[in-house]
Amino acid sequence: MMTFLTPCCCAGCLVKRWLNITVVPAWAEGETDPVPPYFRPDANTYEDICTDYDLEDEDYYIACGPWKLSERPSGTTLNNTFEEQTEEVDHSEPTLYFKNVQARKFWQGRRGLDELDVRFVWKNAWQDYGGGAEFPLVETEEDTSCPSSGAFQLKNAVATAPTTRYCTEERWMTYSGTFNNDNGSGGTIADTLSYARDATATISKTSGVLTQDDYNESITLSHAVDGVDVPSATIADLGVPWVNATCYLAGIPNSWNWLDVIFGLDAAGGRIGGNFAAFDPCNTAALQGYAGMGSLGGETPYYFPSGWTPAEIIARFTYDITETDYTKTQTCECEVTDTTIYFKIIYEWTYDDGSTTASAGCTVEFGLTVSNPYTASQLKSDLEALMALIPLTDDCKYPWRAGDCTVAPLVRRREQMQDNMSLAMLSGYTEDASTYYDGTILGQLLPNGYEGFFAFDHEVYEWDGFGWNRTGWGATMTGYDLPLNVTEWTNMLERETVYPCAYLRFSGDELWGQKWAERKLAFPSINFFRPCGPDRARTVSGLPAWDDADVWPICGRIAVASAVQSGGDVNITLATSADQLQDGDLVDFTGVGGLGAGLTVSSAAGTTFTVSGTLSGPYTSGGYVSSNGAPSYVWNDDATKGDWQTREWLYDYRLSGEFARLDAASTYYTGCTSWVVPTDPGTDIDTFTLTQETRIATGKVMACTPNGETWPGGDTSGFSGSFVVDDLYGSLWLFQILQAIPDPFFKYDPDMPSETAKYVEALNEPPVGAPDVHEDVTIGCDVDTCAAPSTGADPCAGLPYNHPPGTGI
């Protein structure tokens, strides 16, 4: 183990050892003695061993599937039990390099009612825009001209992401109606009827468990004949005019249908507020189209009731009604906000033929209201609170580490993602997921000294040559230089999306984040005197790596050990070898018996060479020789300076996403002027910031954390205040602590593939007064050339602890 860091004091890390003694019932048939917790296979992957399994000629049944909470032992620590040992251990690692903590939180809840969705309806076609989709995906007509209906105009670009989801939803409808009839000799009838129905569903913000109350419904009515109330009247007493009338049929038997219409209006892609610029609440055709977009299992969409017609009235009533004696009115109201969809439809009609008068009216109101907001800022705060449960400053509980940086302690809740309350509203069930998804926080570190925690909830993934497949549940952490007291960590599938730095990433309803700390290593600094000395001998594919005229034969200056006059020449002996000094090179002397500048070298042999000239007197010591015309020797310096920098990327995928959405529609439909296609941003990087930080001493800590951790003599940055959770296009923020980079003067030789550049302290520009940098060398980068940290294959390869000082050339 390398010990080039200054040691830290870890007094108090010596503690008693605690070993895991947890046991569970044996899985083997006929076995009665308990066994340690074991990996449980996924039946989809190990179908052959999840039934009968022959082991040593005996039949065993292997328990498969995730560990249910009821199957776990009642251990003292997240279903684990530990026993104190007599020996003491110290797991501190004062010479290692970094720490990281990951956290994950689901953004529970449903979108607002006025939020833009990538799916939308156009010309009665169900279309789903997903990146490079063509229009329309499902065609009902070939006409590509711009639609003229205001109800179907696509929204213009939405510049900002919605900031709120909602975890409570109420769907409701009310109906009230009246009927009055006076046919002269036949007497009078006066009826009223009122009906209400509603239901509420709620999603837990910590577990994702969905619960729904029972449907609440009520009905009241009155029936009077010739001015006398009929006690305990029923709907049947109201007679044919009620039972058959469209107004009644619309309100009572079809109350489910009204709620289903709300589902259709609110379904993904059918959000009337979310996708369309204009809306006419009484446009029957439009409403039918909206309602038809609900995922109703392929059934015929529920339409709004049609208006009454004279022919319908004649058919439904026994009276001899002619069209000229009938009048009808219909009015509609509508409101759409981010939290409410509300409709009100009023039907009224009257009849008077001179001997018989009749009137009826009904009002149907229905709507959806969402509440109990879960904001993006609350989500981010919840994630940061999970990270805070593992402090980076406790070197005993969480020692410094090396190894694979994408596998780290992970803090999360035992939760499922839930964003759809509509299905529960339709079917009227309560989802009982509390047997597993109970919101328990997983991943906190055990006290120092505890070892061998069995993570019942951990999902195990294995590579099959094509991708990562979940093979089962339950594991104990081994390897990856993680602390032995870890209780949850990144699985193999999740590590594919982890960045080797501090970051925040929102994608697919999940907010992930990582805080990061690393210790300053003693890297050499960039030598701005180069190319010089050994660079002269460097080759690339057998050819000189540098033009000879561009290389200073001597790096800086070399002390002259002796200078002896020999006729008209002076024989020079150096204190250290100048291996690349060659005959014909020009050198300059200072403090060597009056020898001057521009003298030609002959008989060069490492530590000796000869120049023509005359000493002014005997030479003893104190003189130097350098290459003729070279910069000041002070620039021949690669000593550690403490330089480092931070690089920060903030991405905005909404700009390019909105451009693609409108540009694709504009390309397909011609002649549309109702929207404006925004400018193609050409990049998803919103801002890039590179900061050359204040020099820091070797061994001190540099960190990026939202939890306020600090270290003596260290430097801590917080998380971005500009990161915005975008649940439509996704979000990403990266913060990289960069203390070392590959030496910019290194030239790779394909004939020597094992040779790598040494790492030097990160610097973005030469210091003031430094020599001009050779044209082949680039110092620093900008938004176009600074490579952002990436996921995927070996993302930790470039981190400085993988290239410690003293390695490379």
C-alpha positions in Angstrom: 0.0 0.0 0.0 1.4 3.4 -1.0 1.8 5.9 1.8 2.5 9.1 0.0 -0.2 11.0 1.9 0.3 12.6 5.2 -1.2 10.3 7.7 -4.4 11.3 9.5 -5.1 10.8 13.1 -7.7 8.0 13.6 -7.5 7.6 17.4 -10.6 5.9 18.7 -11.1 3.7 15.6 -10.0 0.6 17.5 -13.2 -1.1 18.5 -14.6 -4.5 19.4 -15.5 -6.7 16.4 -19.2 -7.6 15.9 -20.0 -10.6 13.6 -23.3 -11.5 12.0 -25.0 -14.5 13.6 -28.4 -14.1 11.8 -30.2 -17.3 10.9 -33.4 -18.1 8.9 -35.4 -21.3 8.4 -33.6 -23.8 6.1 -34.9 -23.9 2.6 -34.3 -27.6 2.1 -37.2 -29.9 2.7 -36.9 -31.9 5.8 -34.2 -29.7 7.3 -35.1 -28.3 10.7 -31.9 -26.5 11.8 -31.8 -22.8 10.8 -29.2 -21.5 8.3 -27.6 -18.2 7.6 -29.6 -15.9 5.2 -29.1 -17.0 1.6 -29.5 -15.7 -1.9 -32.9 -16.3 -3.3 -33.1 -16.8 -7.1 -35.3 -14.9 -9.5 -37.7 -17.5 -10.9 -37.5 -15.8 -14.3 -33.8 -16.4 -14.5 -33.5 -19.7 -12.6 -36.7 -21.4 -13.5 -35.1 -24.8 -13.4 -34.0 -24.6 -9.8 -37.1 -22.9 -8.4 -39.1 -26.1 -8.4 -37.4 -29.5 -7.7 -33.7 -29.4 -7.5 -31.6 -32.6 -7.2 -28.7 -32.2 -4.8 -26.8 -35.3 -3.7 -29.6 -37.5 -4.7 -32.1 -35.7 -2.5 -34.9 -33.5 -3.6 -34.8 -29.9 -2.4 -37.1 -27.0 -2.9 -35.3 -23.7 -3.3 -37.2 -20.7 -2.1 -37.3 -18.2 -4.9 -38.4 -14.6 -5.3 -37.7 -11.6 -3.0 -37.6 -11.9 0.7 -41.0 -10.9 2.2 -40.9 -8.9 5.4 -42.8 -11.7 7.1 -40.1 -14.2 6.1 -37.2 -12.3 7.7 -35.9 -12.8 11.2 -36.8 -10.3 13.9 -33.1 -9.1 14.1 -32.1 -6.1 16.1 -30.6 -4.3 13.1 -32.7 -4.4 9.9 -33.5 -8.1 10.4 -29.8 -8.9 11.2 -28.4 -10.0 14.6 -24.8 -9.4 15.6 -22.6 -10.8 18.4 -19.7 -9.0 20.1 -16.3 -10.6 19.8 -13.3 -10.4 22.2 -10.9 -9.2 19.5 -10.5 -5.5 18.5 -10.3 -4.2 15.0 -9.4 -0.9 13.3 -10.9 -0.6 9.8 -9.6 3.0 9.2 -7.6 3.6 6.0 -5.6 6.8 6.5 -3.6 6.4 3.3 -6.5 5.9 0.8 -8.1 8.4 -1.4 -11.9 9.1 -1.7 -15.4 8.5 -0.3 -18.7 8.7 -2.0 -22.4 8.2 -0.9 -25.2 7.7 -3.3 -28.9 8.2 -2.7 -32.1 7.5 -4.7 -35.6 8.9 -4.2 -38.7 8.4 -6.4 -40.8 11.5 -7.3 -44.1 10.0 -6.1 -47.4 11.4 -7.4 -49.1 12.3 -10.6 -48.4 15.2 -13.0 -50.5 18.3 -12.9 -53.5 18.5 -15.2 -52.0 21.3 -17.2 -48.6 19.7 -17.7 -47.3 19.2 -21.2 -46.9 15.5 -22.3 -44.9 14.2 -25.2 -48.1 12.4 -26.4 -50.9 14.3 -28.0 -53.9 14.0 -30.4 -54.0 15.5 -33.8 -56.8 15.1 -36.3 -58.3 12.3 -34.3 -55.1 10.2 -34.6 -53.5 8.8 -31.5 -49.8 9.9 -31.8 -46.9 9.3 -29.6 -43.9 11.6 -30.1 -40.8 9.8 -28.7 -37.6 11.4 -30.0 -37.4 10.7 -33.8 -41.0 9.7 -34.3 -42.7 10.5 -37.5 -46.2 12.0 -37.9 -48.7 10.5 -37.5 -47.8 7.2 -35.8 -51.3 6.0 -36.2 -53.0 7.5 -39.3 -56.7 8.0 -39.8 -56.2 10.2 -42.8 -53.4 11.1 -45.2 -54.1 14.9 -45.1 -51.0 16.7 -43.9 -52.4 20.2 -44.1 -52.5 22.2 -41.0 -55.7 21.5 -39.0 -58.0 24.5 -38.6 -59.8 23.5 -35.4 -58.7 25.6 -32.6 -59.3 22.8 -30.1 -56.5 20.7 -31.8 -53.7 23.3 -32.0 -50.4 22.1 -30.5 -48.9 24.1 -27.7 -46.0 26.3 -28.4 -42.6 25.6 -26.7 -42.8 25.4 -23.0 -39.6 26.9 -21.6 -39.8 25.8 -17.9 -40.4 22.4 -16.4 -43.3 21.8 -14.1 -42.3 21.8 -10.4 -45.1 19.9 -8.8 -46.6 16.4 -8.6 -49.7 15.7 -6.6 -50.3 12.7 -4.3 -54.0 13.0 -3.7 -56.7 12.9 -6.3 -60.5 13.3 -6.0 -62.9 12.5 -8.8 -66.6 13.5 -8.4 -69.8 14.1 -10.2 -73.2 15.6 -9.2 -76.5 15.5 -10.9 -79.7 17.4 -10.2 -82.9 17.4 -12.2 -86.5 18.6 -12.2 -89.7 17.6 -14.1 -93.0 19.4 -14.0 -96.1 18.4 -16.0 -99.6 19.8 -16.2 -101.8 18.3 -18.9 -105.1 19.9 -17.8 -107.6 17.1 -17.1 -104.8 14.6 -16.2 -103.5 16.5 -13.2 -100.0 17.7 -12.3 -96.7 16.0 -11.6 -93.7 17.6 -9.9 -90.4 15.7 -9.4 -86.9 16.4 -8.2 -83.8 14.2 -8.2 -80.3 14.7 -6.9 -77.3 12.4 -7.1 -73.6 12.6 -6.1 -70.7 10.3 -6.3 -67.0 10.8 -5.5 -63.8 8.9 -4.6 -60.4 9.9 -3.4 -57.0 8.2 -3.8 -53.7 9.0 -2.1 -50.1 8.0 -2.8 -47.6 7.8 0.0 -44.6 10.1 -0.7 -42.2 7.8 1.2 -43.4 4.3 0.1 -45.4 4.8 -3.1 -48.3 2.8 -1.6 -51.6 3.8 -3.2 -54.8 3.8 -1.0 -58.3 4.7 -2.0 -61.4 5.3 0.1 -64.7 3.8 -0.7 -66.9 5.5 -3.2 -69.2 7.9 -1.6 -72.6 8.3 -3.2 -76.0 9.7 -2.2 -79.3 10.1 -3.8 -82.4 12.2 -2.8 -85.7 12.6 -4.7 -89.2 13.9 -4.3 -92.4 13.0 -6.2 -95.7 15.0 -5.9 -99.0 14.3 -7.7 -101.5 17.1 -7.8 -99.6 19.0 -5.2 -99.4 16.1 -2.8 -96.0 14.5 -1.9 -95.7 10.8 -2.3 -93.9 9.5 0.8 -90.9 7.2 0.4 -91.0 7.6 -3.4 -88.5 5.7 -5.5 -87.2 6.3 -9.0 -89.8 3.9 -10.3 -92.5 6.3 -8.9 -91.2 9.0 -11.1 -92.6 7.3 -14.1 -91.7 6.9 -17.7 -90.7 10.5 -18.3 -87.9 10.1 -15.8 -86.7 6.6 -16.4 -86.5 7.1 -20.1 -85.4 10.7 -20.4 -81.8 11.3 -21.6 -81.2 13.7 -18.7 -81.8 11.0 -16.2 -79.9 8.4 -18.1 -77.0 10.6 -18.4 -76.8 11.3 -14.7 -77.6 8.2 -12.7 -77.0 4.8 -14.5 -74.0 6.3 -16.2 -72.3 7.9 -13.3 -69.4 5.5 -13.8 -69.3 6.7 -17.4 -68.9 10.3 -16.3 -65.9 9.3 -14.1 -64.5 7.4 -17.0 -64.8 10.4 -19.2 -62.7 12.3 -16.7 -60.1 9.4 -16.9 -60.0 9.8 -20.7 -59.6 13.6 -20.5 -56.8 13.2 -18.0 -55.0 10.2 -19.6 -51.4 10.6 -20.8 -51.7 12.4 -24.0 -55.3 13.4 -23.4 -54.7 16.2 -21.0 -56.9 18.9 -22.4 -54.9 21.6 -20.6 -51.5 20.0 -21.1 -51.4 19.7 -24.9 -53.8 22.0 -26.6 -53.7 25.8 -26.9 -57.5 26.2 -27.2 -60.5 24.3 -25.8 -64.2 24.6 -26.5 -66.1 22.8 -23.6 -69.3 22.3 -25.7 -67.5 21.0 -28.7 -69.0 17.5 -28.6 -66.8 16.1 -31.3 -63.7 17.3 -29.5 -64.8 15.9 -26.2 -65.6 12.6 -27.7 -62.1 12.5 -29.1 -60.6 13.5 -25.7 -62.6 10.8 -23.9 -61.6 8.2 -26.4 -57.9 8.6 -25.6 -58.3 6.9 -22.2 -56.7 3.5 -21.8 -60.1 1.8 -21.6 -59.0 -1.6 -22.6 -60.0 -1.2 -26.2 -63.7 -0.5 -25.4 -65.7 2.1 -27.2 -65.0 5.5 -25.7 -67.6 7.0 -23.4 -69.1 10.0 -25.2 -70.9 13.0 -23.8 -74.7 12.6 -23.9 -76.2 13.9 -27.1 -78.6 16.9 -26.9 -82.3 16.2 -26.8 -84.2 16.4 -30.0 -88.0 16.7 -30.6 -88.0 13.2 -32.0 -86.5 11.8 -28.8 -89.0 13.7 -26.7 -91.9 12.3 -28.7 -90.5 8.8 -28.3 -89.9 9.1 -24.6 -93.2 10.6 -23.5 -96.8 9.4 -24.0 -98.0 12.9 -24.8 -98.7 14.0 -28.4 -96.0 16.5 -28.7 -95.3 18.3 -31.9 -92.0 19.8 -32.8 -93.4 23.3 -33.0 -94.5 23.2 -29.4 -91.0 22.2 -28.0 -88.0 24.4 -27.1 -84.6 23.3 -25.8 -81.5 25.0 -24.5 -78.1 23.6 -23.6 -75.2 25.4 -21.9 -71.7 24.3 -20.9 -69.0 25.5 -18.6 -65.4 24.3 -18.3 -62.4 25.1 -16.2 -58.9 23.6 -16.6 -56.0 24.4 -14.3 -53.0 22.5 -13.1 -55.1 21.1 -10.2 -58.7 21.0 -11.5 -60.7 19.8 -14.5 -64.3 20.9 -14.1 -67.3 20.6 -16.4 -70.9 21.7 -16.0 -73.6 20.9 -18.6 -77.2 22.3 -18.2 -80.1 20.9 -20.3 -83.5 22.7 -20.2 -86.7 22.2 -22.2 -90.3 23.3 -22.2 -93.4 22.3 -23.9 -96.7 24.1 -24.3 -99.4 23.2 -26.9 -102.1 25.3 -25.3 -103.7 22.5 -23.2 -100.6 20.7 -21.8 -97.5 22.3 -20.4 -94.3 20.5 -19.3 -90.8 21.5 -18.3 -87.7 19.6 -17.4 -84.1 20.4 -16.7 -81.0 18.8 -15.4 -77.5 19.8 -14.4 -74.5 17.5 -14.6 -71.3 18.6 -12.9 -68.2 16.5 -12.8 -64.5 17.0 -12.3 -61.2 16.0 -11.0 -59.1 17.8 -8.3 -55.5 17.0 -7.4 -53.9 18.1 -4.1 -51.2 17.2 -1.6 -48.3 18.5 -3.7 -44.9 16.9 -3.8 -42.6 19.6 -5.3 -39.3 19.2 -7.0 -37.6 21.1 -4.2 -39.1 18.7 -1.7 -37.9 15.8 -3.7 -34.4 17.3 -3.8 -34.5 18.0 -0.1 -35.6 14.4 0.6 -32.7 13.1 -1.4 -30.2 15.3 0.4 -31.6 14.1 3.7 -31.0 10.5 2.7 -27.3 11.4 1.9 -26.9 13.1 5.2 -27.4 9.8 7.0 -23.9 8.8 6.0 -21.5 11.6 7.0 -18.3 11.7 5.0 -16.4 13.2 7.9 -16.5 10.1 10.1 -13.3 8.3 9.1 -13.9 5.5 11.6 -17.4 4.7 10.5 -16.7 5.3 6.8 -12.9 4.8 6.1 -11.3 6.3 3.0 -11.4 3.9 0.1 -10.1 3.2 -3.4 -11.5 0.7 -6.0 -14.6 1.0 -8.2 -16.1 4.4 -7.5 -19.4 3.5 -9.1 -20.2 1.0 -6.4 -20.8 2.9 -3.2 -23.0 3.0 -0.1 -26.5 3.6 -1.3 -29.3 5.2 0.9 -32.8 4.8 -0.3 -36.3 4.0 0.9 -38.1 0.7 0.5 -40.6 2.2 -2.0 -42.2 1.6 -5.3 -42.8 4.2 -7.9 -46.5 5.2 -8.2 -47.8 8.0 -10.5 -51.1 6.6 -11.7 -54.2 6.9 -9.5 -56.6 6.6 -12.4 -56.7 2.8 -12.6 -57.6 2.6 -8.9 -60.3 5.1 -9.4 -61.9 3.1 -12.2 -61.7 -0.3 -10.5 -62.3 0.8 -6.9 -59.5 -1.2 -5.2 -57.0 -0.5 -2.5 -53.5 -1.5 -3.3 -52.0 -3.2 -0.3 -48.3 -3.0 -0.9 -47.5 -2.3 2.8 -46.4 -5.9 3.2 -43.2 -4.8 1.5 -43.2 -1.2 0.5 -43.3 0.4 3.9 -41.0 3.4 3.3 -38.2 2.1 5.6 -34.9 3.8 5.0 -32.2 1.4 3.8 -28.5 1.8 3.6 -27.4 3.5 6.8 -24.0 2.3 7.9 -23.8 0.2 11.0 -21.5 1.2 13.9 -17.8 0.8 13.4 -16.7 -2.8 13.9 -19.8 -4.5 12.6 -19.2 -6.9 9.7 -21.1 -9.1 7.3 -24.6 -7.4 7.1 -27.0 -9.5 5.0 -29.0 -7.1 2.8 -32.3 -8.9 2.2 -33.5 -6.2 -0.1 -30.5 -6.1 -2.4 -31.1 -7.0 -6.0 -28.4 -9.1 -7.6 -27.6 -8.7 -11.3 -25.3 -10.7 -13.4 -23.9 -10.1 -16.9 -25.0 -12.7 -19.5 -22.9 -11.4 -22.4 -25.6 -9.1 -23.7 -26.9 -7.2 -20.7 -27.5 -7.2 -16.9 -30.1 -9.6 -15.7 -31.6 -9.8 -12.2 -30.7 -13.2 -10.9 -32.2 -12.8 -7.4 -32.3 -11.1 -4.0 -30.1 -11.0 -0.9 -26.3 -10.5 -0.6 -23.5 -9.6 1.7 -21.0 -7.0 0.4 -17.6 -8.3 -0.5 -14.9 -6.3 -2.4 -15.0 -2.9 -4.0 -13.2 -1.4 -1.0 -16.5 -0.6 0.7 -16.7 -0.3 4.5 -17.5 -3.7 6.1 -20.4 -2.1 8.0 -22.3 -1.2 4.8 -26.0 -2.3 4.6 -26.9 -1.3 1.0 -24.9 -0.5 -2.1 -25.2 0.1 -5.8 -26.1 -3.1 -7.7 -24.5 -4.0 -11.0 -27.3 -2.6 -13.1 -27.5 0.7 -11.3 -23.7 1.3 -11.5 -24.0 1.6 -15.3 -25.6 5.0 -14.7 -23.4 6.3 -11.9 -21.0 9.1 -12.6 -17.4 9.3 -11.1 -18.1 12.6 -9.4 -20.7 14.5 -7.4 -23.9 14.6 -9.4 -27.7 14.9 -9.6 -29.6 13.0 -12.2 -33.4 12.8 -12.8 -34.7 10.2 -15.2 -37.7 7.9 -15.3 -39.3 9.2 -12.1 -36.0 8.6 -10.1 -33.8 11.3 -8.6 -30.3 10.0 -8.0 -27.5 11.9 -6.4 -23.9 11.4 -5.1 -21.8 13.4 -2.7 -18.1 13.1 -3.1 -14.8 13.8 -1.2 -11.2 13.0 -2.1 -7.8 13.8 -0.5 -5.2 15.8 -2.2 -2.4 13.7 -3.6 1.2 14.9 -4.1 1.2 15.1 -7.9 4.0 16.9 -9.8 3.1 20.2 -11.4 3.3 20.9 -15.2 6.9 21.6 -16.2 6.6 24.7 -18.5 10.3 24.5 -19.5 9.5 21.5 -21.7 10.1 20.1 -24.2 13.6 19.6 -23.0 16.2 16.9 -22.2 14.6 13.5 -22.4 11.9 14.8 -24.8 14.7 14.9 -27.4 14.9 11.1 -27.3 11.2 10.5 -27.4 10.0 8.7 -30.5 6.5 8.1 -32.0 6.3 5.2 -34.4 10.1 5.3 -34.8 10.3 9.0 -35.6 11.3 11.9 -33.3 8.3 13.0 -31.3 9.5 16.7 -31.4 11.4 18.7 -33.9 14.9 18.9 -32.7 15.0 22.7 -32.9 12.1 22.8 -30.5 13.7 20.9 -27.7 16.1 22.4 -25.2 18.9 19.9 -24.7 19.3 20.9 -21.1 16.3 21.1 -18.8 16.7 24.4 -16.9 20.3 24.6 -15.9 23.0 22.2 -14.6 25.7 23.0 -12.1 29.2 22.9 -13.4 31.5 20.7 -11.2 34.7 21.7 -12.9 36.0 23.8 -15.8 39.6 23.2 -16.9 41.5 25.1 -19.6 43.1 22.9 -22.3 44.8 25.1 -24.8 42.1 27.0 -26.6 39.4 24.8 -25.2 37.7 24.4 -21.8 36.8 20.9 -20.6 33.6 21.0 -18.7 32.4 18.4 -16.1 28.8 18.6 -14.9 27.4 17.8 -11.5 24.6 15.8 -13.2 24.5 14.2 -16.6 23.1 16.1 -19.6 22.3 12.9 -21.6 20.7 14.7 -24.5 23.4 17.3 -25.0 25.0 16.7 -28.4 27.9 18.0 -30.4 27.0 21.2 -32.2 24.5 22.4 -29.6 24.9 25.9 -28.2 25.1 26.5 -24.5 25.3 29.5 -22.2 27.4 29.8 -19.0 26.9 31.8 -15.9 29.5 32.1 -13.2 32.0 29.9 -14.9 35.3 31.8 -15.3 34.0 34.4 -17.7 32.7 31.9 -20.2 29.8 33.5 -22.1 26.8 32.5 -24.2 26.4 30.8 -27.6 29.3 28.4 -27.2 29.4 25.3 -29.4 29.5 21.9 -27.7 32.0 19.2 -28.8 32.9 15.8 -27.4 29.6 15.6 -25.5 29.5 12.5 -23.3 26.8 12.8 -20.6 28.6 14.6 -17.7 31.5 16.0 -19.9 31.8 18.1 -23.0 34.2 20.7 -24.4 33.7 24.3 -25.6 36.2 26.7 -27.2 37.1 29.6 -25.0 39.4 31.0 -22.3 38.7 31.0 -18.5 39.3 34.3 -16.8 40.8 32.4 -13.9 40.7 29.1 -12.0 37.1 27.8 -11.5 36.1 26.4 -8.2 32.2 26.1 -8.0 29.0 28.1 -8.2 28.5 28.2 -12.0 25.9 26.8 -14.3 25.3 25.9 -17.9 22.0 26.1 -19.9 20.8 25.7 -23.4 21.5 28.8 -25.5 18.5 31.1 -25.5 16.4 29.0 -23.2 13.8 30.5 -20.8 14.8 31.1 -17.2 15.8 28.0 -15.4 13.1 28.7 -12.8 10.5 27.3 -15.2 12.1 23.9 -15.0 10.0 23.0 -12.1 7.6 20.2 -11.5 7.4 20.3 -7.7 3.9 19.9 -6.1 2.2 23.3 -5.9 -1.3 22.2 -4.6 -3.1 23.2 -7.8 -6.5 21.7 -8.6 -9.7 22.8 -10.2 -13.5 22.1 -10.3 -15.5 21.6 -13.4 -19.3 21.9 -13.4 -21.8 21.0 -16.1 -25.5 21.8 -16.0 -27.6 20.2 -18.7 -30.9 21.5 -20.1 -32.6 18.8 -22.2 -35.8 20.7 -22.5 -34.4 23.2 -25.1 -33.5 20.4 -27.6 -36.6 18.4 -26.6 -39.0 21.2 -27.3 -37.3 22.0 -30.6 -37.5 18.3 -31.7 -41.2 18.1 -30.7 -42.3 21.2 -32.7 -39.9 20.7 -35.5 -41.1 17.2 -36.2 -44.8 18.3 -36.3 -43.9 21.3 -38.4 -42.1 19.0 -40.9 -45.1 16.8 -41.3 -47.9 19.3 -41.3 -47.7 22.0 -43.8 -48.9 25.6 -43.7 -49.2 25.8 -39.9 -48.7 29.2 -38.4 -50.2 28.7 -35.0 -46.9 27.7 -33.4 -43.3 28.8 -33.5 -40.5 26.2 -33.9 -37.8 27.3 -31.4 -34.1 27.6 -32.4 -32.1 24.3 -32.3 -29.8 24.8 -29.3 -27.2 22.5 -30.8 -26.1 21.3 -27.3 -27.7 20.1 -24.1 -25.1 21.8 -22.0 -26.8 24.9 -20.4 -23.8 26.1 -18.4 -20.2 25.0 -17.9 -18.0 26.5 -15.2 -14.3 25.8 -14.7 -12.7 27.2 -11.5 -9.0 27.1 -10.7 -9.3 26.6 -7.0 -7.1 27.9 -4.2 -4.0 25.8 -3.7 -4.4 23.2 -1.0 -1.9 21.1 1.0 -1.3 17.5 0.3 -3.6 15.2 2.3 -6.3 17.8 2.7 -9.8 17.1 1.6 -11.7 18.5 -1.3 -15.4 17.7 -1.4 -18.8 18.5 -2.9 -21.7 17.7 -0.6 -25.2 19.2 0.1 -24.9 18.3 3.8 -22.4 20.9 5.0 -19.5 18.5 5.8 -16.2 20.4 6.3 -12.6 19.3 7.0 -9.7 21.3 8.6 -7.7 22.9 5.9 -10.0 21.5 3.2 -12.3 22.9 0.7 -16.1 22.1 0.3 -18.5 23.0 -2.4 -22.3 22.6 -2.2 -24.7 21.2 -4.7 -26.1 23.3 -7.5 -28.9 25.7 -6.8 -29.7 25.8 -10.5 -30.5 22.1 -10.9 -34.1 21.7 -12.0 -36.0 18.4 -12.0 -37.6 18.0 -15.4 -40.0 15.0 -15.4 -40.5 15.2 -19.1 -37.0 15.5 -20.6 -34.8 14.5 -17.6 -32.1 16.5 -15.8 -28.4 16.2 -15.1 -25.8 18.2 -13.1 -22.1 17.1 -12.7 -19.5 18.5 -10.4 -16.0 17.1 -10.9 -13.1 17.7 -8.5 -10.1 17.5 -10.8 -6.7 17.5 -9.1 -4.6 15.9 -11.8 -4.6 15.5 -15.6 -2.4 13.5 -18.0 0.9 15.4 -18.6 0.1 17.6 -21.7 3.7 17.1 -22.9 3.3 13.4 -23.1 3.2 12.0 -26.7 1.7 8.5 -27.1 3.8 6.0 -29.0 1.6 3.2 -30.6 4.8 1.1 -30.7 4.9 1.3 -26.9 1.2 0.8 -25.9 2.1 0.0 -22.2 3.5 3.5 -21.7 1.2 6.0 -20.1 1.4 9.6 -19.2 2.2 10.5 -15.7 -0.5 12.6 -14.0 0.3 16.2 -13.1 -1.6 18.9 -11.2 -4.6 20.3 -13.0 -4.0 23.8 -14.4 -6.1 25.5 -17.0 -3.6 28.0 -18.3 0.1 28.7 -17.9 1.2 30.9 -15.0 1.9 34.6 -15.7 5.4 35.0 -17.3 5.7 31.3 -18.3 7.4 30.5 -21.6 5.3 30.1 -24.7 3.9 26.7 -24.8 4.8 24.5 -27.8 2.1 24.4 -30.5 1.7 20.7 -30.1 0.7 21.2 -26.4 -2.7 22.3 -25.1 -3.0 23.6 -21.6 -6.6 23.8 -20.3 -10.0 23.4 -22.0 -13.4 25.0 -22.3 -17.0 24.0 -22.8 -16.3 22.5 -26.2 -13.1 20.6 -25.2 -13.5 19.7 -21.5 -14.7 16.1 -21.5 -17.5 15.6 -19.0 -17.3 12.6 -16.6 -19.2 9.7 -18.2 -20.9 6.4 -17.2 -20.4 3.1 -18.8 -17.2 1.1 -19.2 -14.7 1.8 -16.5 -15.7 5.4 -15.7 -13.3 5.5 -12.7 -10.2 4.8 -14.9 -9.2 8.4 -15.2 -9.5 9.3 -11.5 -6.2 10.4 -9.9 -5.9 7.6 -7.4 -5.7 5.2 -10.4 -2.6 7.1 -11.6 -0.7 7.9 -8.3 2.4 10.0 -8.3 5.4 8.2 -9.6 3.6 6.3 -12.3 3.7 7.1 -16.0 6.4 8.9 -18.0 
